[in-house]
Amino acid sequence: MKEVLVAAGPKCEIIDSSVPKPNADQICIKVVFSGSNPKDWKRPEWSGGKTNQGDDIAGFVHSVGDNITEFRPGDRVAAFHEMMTPHGSYAEYAIAPGHTTFHLPKKTSFEEAATIPLAGMTAAIGLYLRLGLPEPWRPALSPIPIIIYGGSSAVGSFAIKLAQLSNIHPIIAVAGNGEKHVESLISRNKGDTIVDYRKGDGAVVQGIKDALKTTGHGKVEYAFDATSEKNSYVNISKVLDPHGTITLVLPGKDYEEIPKSITKIVSTVGASHMDVDPESPQGKAGIITGSKEFAYTFFRFFTRGLQQGYFSGHPYEVVPGGLAGVEEALRNLKEGKASAVKYVFRISDTEGVGKD
């Protein structure tokens, strides 16, 4: 099969590999569409080396491990590949754990599905595991102001969609070129608004203050920073309640500019694949369920939402050339050319596919 290895630059190489075999708890998926994420170019720059960085899978189940009970060959699925492990989504066949794989309704295209796994789960972990906000099945009954910075990004957009389902309002979304897209996601009649970051940091801070004043709220205690760079968290810190909570999406930074009184938590989507640490407070208390079970539950919630129509993927652009288009797409992500869009790749468009 054909597979793409991504190195710093980004530089991509298409190689021939064997079709992977799943272990007992995994699924091998014939990839129809792969999604892409900013981490796909960032991680090789941080850690060096070259590997298949794709994590968003949409396609048909090819084979399953012995412990898999809810999927069978031929099922239409999407899945979140375990990061930093072999057999990612930039390939004809990819591997995903059973608990981060979810069924696709017939009406959901593979293109749309490929936009969901990593970004959708990052949003869910940030809102519910890190900020501790009400889940969609027990929505808020009173106002909960929240700042969502980077509202037009895939993660930010999914955070807005999930906040809507949880009846979390007013949403103060910070966006720029993707403002029109964000407008389609918010509810003005519930106090939601958009602050344009292109007007400068001072205007962002004042815009958030004005939004709170307009809706009659004296403070905001929650912030989801889907950008986590270019002064985003500095701006948030100037308006967030001194004892509020902010969740950020970029690991490896200390965010020292954030006042110590504010609780800061990084939302790492890799938690979806982590067992409870025996040395953690939860582990020492004998708790054995955690973020893996959360991911299992929420991915299946995505399936129901897609079927019922109250959840959807992110706007996408199909990159020409299949896997041959990965390098250019990642370069565009690095250069900030993508706004309110996910790059996806139709694997069958790749020259030479189907020759296992």
Secondary structure, 3 states (H helix, E strand, C coil): CEEEEEECCCEEEEEECCCCCCCCCEEEEEEEEEECCCHHHHHHHHHCCCECCCCEEEEEEEEECCCCCCCCCCCEEEEECCCCCCCCCCECEEEEEHHHEEECCCCCCHHHHCCCHHHHHHHHHHHHHHCCCCCCCCCCCCCCCEEEECCCCHHHHHHHHHHHHCCCCCEEEEECCCHHHHHCCCCHHHCCEEEEHHHCHHHHHHHHHHHHHHCCCCCCCEEEECCCCCCHHHHHHCCCCCCCEEEECCCCCCCCCCCCCCEEEECCHHHHHCCCCCCCHHHHCCCCCCHHHHHHHHHHHHHHHHHHCCCCCCCEEECCCHHHHHHHHHHHHHCCCCCCCEEEEEHHHCCCCCCC
